[in-house]
């Protein structure tokens, strides 16, 4: 059974700013779709647990923090950022 993925307004604003400023907008778009797919299918196994009910997921070049409400089959994305790997 799938989960519904909701990006909080603040996370949507962060994502929009990242996309506007991106040199490679396609990479941002691909990562966003990958995040939605992973969180929609099996969020309890996506990424790693953090404090309390928070989890973190990296989908190059984006990272997100999210929370899963299993009874509601709902995932809330709280924060998104761009990260860079060292060359």
Protein Blocks (a to p, Z undefined) as FASTA:
>chain_A
ZZdddddfklmmmmmmmmmmpmblmlmmmmmmmmmmmmmmmmmlgcjadehjbccddddf
bdcdddddfknopacdfbdcdddddZZ
